[in-house]
Amino acid sequence: MAGNQLVAVSPYGPLADLAFETYDLTAHGRHLEALAEADRAEFVVHLFGDHRTARVIRLGRVYALAALGRLDEALAVGEALVAETGEATAPLATKAKILADVADSLLRLGRIDDGLNYVARAWGLLEVAPRGTVRYVSAMSSLCDAARAAELFELADDCIRTAIETFSTGADPVYREAVLLQKAELLLEWGLRLEQIGRQEEAAGLFARSAATLDDWDELQESGPIGAALLAVGAAKTGRPELALDLIEKYLWPMREAGQKHEARLLHLAYGLVLRDRGDLAGAHREFVAADELAGLPGQHLLFRYELAQVAALESPGVATQTMFRALTNQLELLWRLRLDRRTMLRQAIRRVELEAARERADRAAASDALTGLGNRRLFDRLMGDLRGAGALLLIDVDHFKGINDTFSHSIGDRVLGEIAGVLRDHCRQGEVAVRFGGDEFAMLLKTGPVEAARVGERIRQVVVSYDWNVVAPGLRVTLSMGLATFADGTSGHELFDLADRHLYTAKRNGRNQLAAA
């Protein structure tokens, strides 16, 4: 409520710089160091109870593990994050990003159905998530990666274009550069894949778009050597071999020595392309083999082995070699056509998600109070019928609410209820619920013990009583009476409510504007 809001901290948590260090190491290809930093950072943020930053650090861990080819581990961390954010009141874009990251791991592991279902869920959340935030751009970037993993290049292109267009003019250049580099890599991969099925003209157009994205390379240095590696491949594909060779000479061996396999793999690919174009088939073969040895995923191996097959066909242009090369290209065309099946599967998954979302909206509407947006009596009765995981019940009445309506009008009374609902909502933690089950009667189901529950109730009372209600209506004063009861094993919902209700009336008899408990 206005004038009583908590001071905002970083959306990533107050210790966000610890998470950004993990991301920075991963962005520069130092993935083992990133995992070590994640271990240290998670220990620190847990000491301080900064759960938002802990979540961001675990996402950084997912990226580092995936980059190292440890996809099963990346998936385990990602799925734990999905379960956590599914229960939390995390921003929609954050939930979408985590779903997209899990989809990427599933698709790279060959679990196509599961992966596309996660893509559809992420897409559904981003359709309704607020745009113009770093969270939204980051989620679109993750969805782009997942689409690439499924070879749904058109969807990936749409995602990255939306991410770029979403940036405001004052956006942090580091984020913008990262997305531009991702776009350049997407276009290169798409073009290389089209080359494999003989669509040379379309591939050339994509290579040109990728090169244009990297034309201002001097401004992209902060994003690390990945930009140099991408530019080297783009230069090799757009008739600029000297630029490619300069970048290869500068970065290839340092990348190998640093263990940055992804960058080194791309640089070997660029070198092989240049050497093949110059007729050095033995050198091209050597570089493509080196790139293949650094590959960790089936799709990566396929790319480099196609290039090796081309070299073999040029070295030994006999019938047997040509037959084998045609067999390979036929297989690649078949794999490309399978994309159509994945597109159909994705459309079906999106439709299922839409139907599920519509059903959930209907359920929420049926369980929501129209005035305040809190849960309603129907939801309250359902929750009281199943108290598993409950800690305490806090009943709340607005003192002399009839007098507020009579003195200031019912519209002012409605505003009072709405403001109080906002306070209750702000004090709900993960898994806790606030409801309005009567005219001026509220309840909170808390997941904590009696001491902390009493503290929560007292904080709510203090916020309400200290608020300047004159901004709503001159002379208005609002206080709350509360009754608290603690759940014990074997306690029924009826018994818990009766106990809290007795304490509520104790608070009223003792002068109101107070909390009563056992």
DONUGU-923825 format. One line per 2 residues: number of its first residue (from 0); their letters; for each residue x, y, z of C-alpha. Coordinates in steps of 0.05 Angstrom, whole numbers, plus 5000, padded with zeros to 4 digits. Each point is the difference from the previous one (the first is absolute). Example, Ala and Ser with C-alpha at 12.3 -4.5 7.8 and 13.67 -1.06 7.14 Angstrom:
BEGIN
0	AS	5246,4910,5156; 5027,5069,4987 $
This chain:
BEGIN
0	MA	5000,5000,5000; 5024,5070,4985 $
2	GN	5047,5029,5051; 5010,4933,5036 $
4	QL	5039,4959,4949; 5065,4967,5017 $
6	VA	5062,5031,4969; 5014,4965,4934 $
8	VS	5064,4962,4990; 5030,4970,4938 $
10	PY	4950,4953,4965; 5055,4948,5003 $
12	GP	5009,5007,5076; 5044,5045,5043 $
14	LA	5062,4958,4989; 4991,4997,4924 $
16	DL	5073,5018,4986; 5020,4930,5024 $
18	AF	4954,4970,4947; 5027,5045,4945 $
20	ET	5071,4976,5014; 4977,4929,4984 $
22	YD	4967,5024,4936; 5061,5040,4979 $
24	LT	5046,4939,5006; 4951,4958,4959 $
26	AH	4994,5054,4947; 5075,4999,4992 $
28	GR	5002,4924,4994; 5031,4988,5068 $
30	HL	4948,4949,5019; 5037,4961,5054 $
32	EA	5018,5064,5035; 4927,5021,4994 $
34	LA	4978,4936,5036; 5051,5012,5056 $
36	EA	4976,5072,5006; 4928,4976,5002 $
38	DR	5017,4954,5059; 5031,5058,5039 $
40	AE	4945,5050,4982; 4943,4953,5018 $
42	FV	5030,4988,5069; 5004,5075,5013 $
44	VH	4930,5018,4975; 4968,4943,5040 $
46	LF	5033,5027,5063; 4964,5066,4987 $
48	GD	4935,4969,4977; 5003,5032,4931 $
50	HR	4958,4948,4963; 4991,5041,4937 $
52	TA	5075,5006,4989; 5008,4926,5016 $
54	RV	4951,4984,4944; 5041,5043,4951 $
56	IR	5064,4965,5021; 4969,4932,4987 $
58	LG	4980,5024,4931; 5073,5018,4988 $
60	RV	5018,4931,5022; 4952,4971,4948 $
62	YA	5035,5039,4945; 5070,4979,5022 $
64	LA	4980,4926,5005; 4966,5002,4932 $
66	AL	5061,5033,4968; 5043,4944,5029 $
68	GR	4954,4948,4969; 4976,4977,5069 $
70	LD	4927,5004,4978; 4972,4950,5050 $
72	EA	5027,5043,5057; 4975,5064,4967 $
74	LA	4931,4969,4992; 4997,4978,5073 $
76	VG	5016,5071,5025; 4951,5030,4950 $
78	EA	4943,4954,5019; 5011,5016,5073 $
80	LV	4994,5074,4982; 4936,4987,4962 $
82	AE	4970,4966,5061; 5022,5057,5045 $
84	TG	4973,5056,4956; 4936,4963,4986 $
86	EA	4981,5010,5073; 5031,5069,5008 $
88	TA	4973,5067,4980; 5058,5010,4951 $
90	PL	4991,5047,4941; 4970,4967,4938 $
92	AT	5062,5015,4958; 5044,4966,5053 $
94	KA	4957,4938,4998; 5001,5001,4924 $
96	KI	5076,5005,4998; 5009,4940,5046 $
98	LA	4951,4959,4959; 5037,5019,4936 $
100	DV	5067,4981,5029; 4973,4932,5021 $
102	AD	4970,4992,4931; 5069,5012,4970 $
104	SL	5031,4944,5042; 4943,4952,4985 $
106	LR	5003,5012,4925; 5076,4992,4998 $
108	LG	4991,4934,5038; 4952,4977,4946 $
110	RI	4937,5004,5043; 4961,5036,4946 $
112	DD	4929,4994,5027; 5019,5024,5069 $
114	GL	5044,5055,4972; 4946,5028,4954 $
116	NY	4949,4998,5057; 5047,5045,5041 $
118	VA	5009,5046,4940; 4925,5007,4994 $
120	RA	4993,5015,5074; 5054,5053,4996 $
122	WG	4968,5031,4938; 4933,5003,5035 $
124	LL	5029,5038,5059; 5038,5049,4956 $
126	EV	4936,5015,4961; 4972,5033,5064 $
128	AP	5064,5022,5035; 5017,5074,5005 $
130	RG	5048,5021,4945; 5057,5050,5002 $
132	TV	5037,4968,5058; 5067,4964,5004 $
134	RY	4962,4939,5025; 4957,4998,4937 $
136	VS	5060,5008,4953; 5038,4946,5038 $
138	AM	4941,4952,4996; 4992,5012,4925 $
140	SS	5075,4987,4992; 4992,4933,5036 $
142	LC	4940,4982,4958; 5042,5015,4938 $
144	DA	5052,4949,5023; 4946,4947,5012 $
146	AR	4970,5012,4931; 5070,4993,4969 $
148	AA	5009,4934,5036; 4937,4975,4966 $
150	EL	5023,5030,4933; 4939,5045,5001 $
152	FE	5042,5056,4971; 4941,5043,4980 $
154	LA	4974,5002,5071; 5070,5013,5026 $
156	DD	5007,5059,4952; 4933,5028,5023 $
158	CI	5022,4994,5073; 5066,5035,4990 $
160	RT	4969,5055,4958; 4948,5012,5055 $
162	AI	5056,5002,5052; 5039,5053,4960 $
164	ET	4938,5042,4986; 4981,4998,5073 $
166	FS	5063,5036,5023; 4988,5073,5016 $
168	TG	5050,5052,4977; 5029,5003,5069 $
170	AD	5011,4924,5007; 5064,4974,5029 $
172	PV	5047,4989,4940; 5027,4935,5030 $
174	YR	4931,4967,4995; 4990,5027,4929 $
176	EA	5068,4975,4977; 4986,4931,5028 $
178	VL	4934,4996,4961; 5033,5025,4936 $
180	LQ	5054,4946,5006; 4946,4948,5011 $
182	KA	4965,5025,4937; 5065,4995,4960 $
184	EL	5010,4928,5024; 4928,4980,4984 $
186	LL	5006,5027,4929; 5066,4964,4988 $
188	EW	4973,4933,5025; 4937,5008,4959 $
190	GL	5040,5016,4938; 5047,4941,5010 $
192	RL	4941,4955,5007; 4968,5026,4936 $
194	EQ	5065,4989,4963; 4997,4927,5019 $
196	IG	4935,4991,4962; 5021,5039,4939 $
198	RQ	4964,5066,5013; 5062,5041,4987 $
200	EE	4966,5066,4982; 4960,5003,5065 $
202	AA	5062,4980,5039; 5040,5056,4969 $
204	GL	4947,5050,5021; 5004,4975,5072 $
206	FA	5076,5004,5000; 4995,5072,4975 $
208	RS	4950,5017,5056; 5046,4969,5052 $
210	AA	5060,5039,4974; 4960,5065,5000 $
212	TL	4982,4987,5074; 5075,4997,5015 $
214	DD	5022,5058,4957; 5011,5043,5062 $
216	WD	5046,4948,5031; 5042,5052,5035 $
218	EL	4939,5017,5043; 4988,4927,5018 $
220	QE	5067,4985,5032; 4970,5000,5070 $
222	SG	4960,4938,4984; 5063,4957,4996 $
224	PI	5034,4957,4947; 4935,4968,4977 $
226	GA	4989,5061,4957; 5068,4991,4967 $
228	AL	4986,4927,4986; 4932,5016,4969 $
230	LA	5029,5056,4959; 5055,4953,4974 $
232	VG	4948,4950,4975; 4958,5056,4970 $
234	AA	5060,5030,4965; 5020,4932,4972 $
236	KT	4929,4993,4972; 4995,5070,4970 $
238	GR	5065,5004,4961; 5044,5033,5052 $
240	PE	5053,4947,5013; 5054,5049,5023 $
242	LA	4956,5025,5057; 4984,4928,5019 $
244	LD	5074,4982,5001; 5017,5060,5043 $
246	LI	4948,4980,5052; 5021,4927,4997 $
248	EK	5073,5019,5012; 4982,5044,5059 $
250	YL	4950,4956,5035; 5005,4926,4981 $
252	WP	5056,4976,5043; 4984,5043,5060 $
254	MR	4930,4972,4998; 5025,4928,4997 $
256	EA	5049,5012,5057; 4945,5032,5042 $
258	GQ	4954,4940,4988; 4947,5043,4966 $
260	KH	4976,4945,4954; 4942,5036,4967 $
262	EA	5042,5059,4976; 5057,4954,4979 $
264	RL	4952,4955,4962; 4973,5059,4960 $
266	LH	5070,5026,4985; 5022,4931,4974 $
268	LA	4938,4999,4957; 5017,5069,4972 $
270	YG	5072,4979,4986; 4976,4937,4965 $
272	LV	4952,5040,4956; 5055,5049,4979 $
274	LR	5050,4944,4985; 4950,4960,4959 $
276	DR	4982,5062,4959; 5075,5009,4986 $
278	GD	5008,4927,4978; 5038,4976,5062 $
280	LA	4957,4939,5010; 5048,4965,5048 $
282	GA	5002,5062,5044; 4924,5007,4997 $
284	HR	4993,4926,5019; 5046,5012,5060 $
286	EF	4959,5060,5024; 4932,4966,4992 $
288	VA	5026,4940,5039; 5025,5046,5055 $
290	AD	4931,5034,5003; 4965,4933,5002 $
292	EL	5044,4976,5058; 4976,5061,5040 $
294	AG	4927,4987,4985; 4957,4975,5057 $
296	LP	4930,4992,4969; 4974,4958,4942 $
298	GQ	4979,5061,4959; 5070,5029,5007 $
300	HL	5033,4936,4975; 4952,4998,4941 $
302	LF	5021,5070,4978; 5075,4985,5000 $
304	RY	4993,4931,4969; 4961,5030,4943 $
306	EL	5058,5047,4988; 5048,4941,5003 $
308	AQ	4957,4962,4950; 5005,5059,4953 $
310	VA	5075,5000,5006; 5002,4925,4986 $
312	AL	4956,5009,4938; 5049,5053,4974 $
314	ES	5062,4958,5017; 4973,4936,4969 $
316	PG	4946,5018,4949; 4984,4928,4982 $
318	VA	4933,4965,4995; 5005,4969,5069 $
320	TQ	5015,5066,5035; 4944,5035,4963 $
322	TM	4952,4945,5018; 5017,5005,5073 $
324	FR	4994,5076,4998; 4932,4996,4967 $
326	AL	4978,4950,5053; 5022,5049,5054 $
328	TN	4963,5059,4968; 4937,4958,4991 $
330	QL	5003,4984,5075; 5009,5074,5016 $
332	EL	4939,5017,4957; 4959,4948,5037 $
334	LW	5021,5030,5066; 4981,5069,4975 $
336	RL	4931,4976,4980; 4990,4973,5070 $
338	RL	4999,5072,5021; 4929,5003,4972 $
340	DR	4980,4947,5050; 5031,5040,5057 $
342	RT	4963,5063,4976; 4934,4961,5002 $
344	ML	5017,4972,5068; 5015,5070,5026 $
346	RQ	4934,5027,4974; 4964,4944,5035 $
348	AI	5038,5013,5064; 4984,5075,4997 $
350	RR	4927,4983,4991; 5001,4955,5061 $
352	VE	5034,5055,5041; 4948,5050,4977 $
354	LE	4943,4954,5021; 5033,4986,5067 $
356	AA	5010,5075,5011; 4927,5014,4984 $
358	RE	4978,4947,5049; 5047,5029,5054 $
360	RA	4973,5070,4987; 4929,4974,5009 $
362	DR	5020,4965,5065; 5035,5063,5026 $
364	AA	4939,5042,4983; 4955,4952,5037 $
366	AS	5046,5003,5061; 5015,5075,4998 $
368	DA	4967,5058,5036; 4978,5050,4946 $
370	LT	5013,5062,5042; 5069,4985,5028 $
372	GL	5029,4946,4956; 5014,4957,5061 $
374	GN	4972,4930,5008; 4926,4996,5017 $
376	RR	4957,4959,5047; 4999,4942,4952 $
378	LF	5076,4996,5000; 5002,5009,5075 $
380	DR	4953,4942,5013; 5041,4956,4953 $
382	LM	5065,5017,5035; 4970,4988,5069 $
384	GD	4980,4931,4976; 5072,4981,4986 $
386	LR	5049,5030,5050; 5061,4960,4979 $
388	GA	5061,5045,5006; 4961,5053,5039 $
390	GA	5034,5036,5057; 4952,5052,5026 $
392	LL	4934,5035,4986; 4994,5075,5008 $
394	LI	4930,5029,5000; 4994,5075,4988 $
396	DV	4942,5048,5008; 4998,5074,4982 $
398	DH	4981,5037,5063; 4934,5040,4996 $
400	FK	4995,4987,4926; 4925,5015,4999 $
402	GI	5015,5069,5028; 5050,5012,4944 $
404	ND	4947,4984,4948; 4947,5042,5035 $
406	TF	5047,5060,5012; 5042,5001,4937 $
408	SH	4958,4960,4948; 5003,4929,4974 $
410	SI	5049,5019,4945; 5050,5022,5054 $
412	GD	4986,4935,5037; 5017,4962,4936 $
414	RV	5065,5038,4994; 5018,4983,5071 $
416	LG	4988,4926,4986; 5042,5004,4937 $
418	EI	5058,5034,5037; 4998,4949,5056 $
420	AG	4999,4943,4949; 5064,5029,4970 $
422	VL	5034,4999,5068; 4980,4928,5011 $
424	RD	5023,4980,4931; 5068,5033,5012 $
426	HC	5009,4960,5064; 4985,4932,4968 $
428	RQ	5061,4958,4991; 5009,4939,4955 $
430	GE	4941,4953,5008; 4960,5047,5045 $
432	VA	4930,5025,4984; 4958,5061,5017 $
434	VR	4925,4999,4991; 4940,5046,5011 $
436	FG	4944,4954,5024; 4950,5052,5023 $
438	GD	4984,5074,4996; 5058,5027,5042 $
440	EF	5027,4931,5021; 5067,4975,4975 $
442	AM	5043,4939,5014; 5071,4979,4988 $
444	LL	5024,4928,4999; 5073,5004,5020 $
446	KT	5054,4946,4995; 5038,5021,5062 $
448	GP	4998,4988,5074; 4964,5041,5054 $
450	VE	5057,5049,5015; 5013,5019,4928 $
452	AA	4926,5000,4983; 4988,5050,5057 $
454	RV	5056,5043,4972; 4968,5000,4931 $
456	GE	4933,5019,5030; 5030,5056,5041 $
458	RI	5038,5027,4939; 4935,5002,4961 $
460	RQ	4964,5035,5057; 5055,5052,5005 $
462	VV	5001,5014,4925; 4925,5012,5000 $
464	VS	4998,5043,5062; 5059,5043,4980 $
466	YD	4974,5013,4929; 4977,5071,4986 $
468	WN	4927,4984,4985; 4986,5074,4988 $
470	VV	5023,4988,4928; 4939,4955,4992 $
472	AP	4952,5045,5039; 5014,5057,5048 $
474	GL	4990,4978,5072; 5000,4926,4983 $
476	RV	5034,4952,5049; 5005,4925,4990 $
478	TL	5022,4947,5050; 4997,4924,5001 $
480	SM	4983,4947,5051; 5032,4932,4992 $
482	GL	4994,4930,5028; 5055,4949,4991 $
484	AT	4996,4924,5007; 5056,4950,4987 $
486	FA	4989,4935,4964; 5017,4935,5035 $
488	DG	4997,4929,4974; 4930,4974,5004 $
490	TS	4968,5069,5001; 4941,5006,4953 $
492	GH	4986,5062,4959; 4937,5013,5041 $
494	EL	5040,4996,5065; 5055,5045,4974 $
496	FD	4950,5053,4977; 4962,4999,5066 $
498	LA	5064,5010,5039; 5023,5059,4956 $
500	DR	4929,5029,5004; 5000,4997,5076 $
502	HL	5067,5037,5001; 4972,5051,4951 $
504	YT	4942,5016,5047; 5049,5004,5057 $
506	AK	5037,5055,4962; 4935,5037,4988 $
508	RN	4978,4995,5073; 5067,5026,5023 $
510	GR	4993,5065,4960; 5013,4980,4927 $
512	NQ	5062,5020,4959; 5039,4941,5026 $
514	LA	5018,4927,4988; 4978,4945,5049 $
516	AA	5030,4930,5001; 5007,4942,5049 $
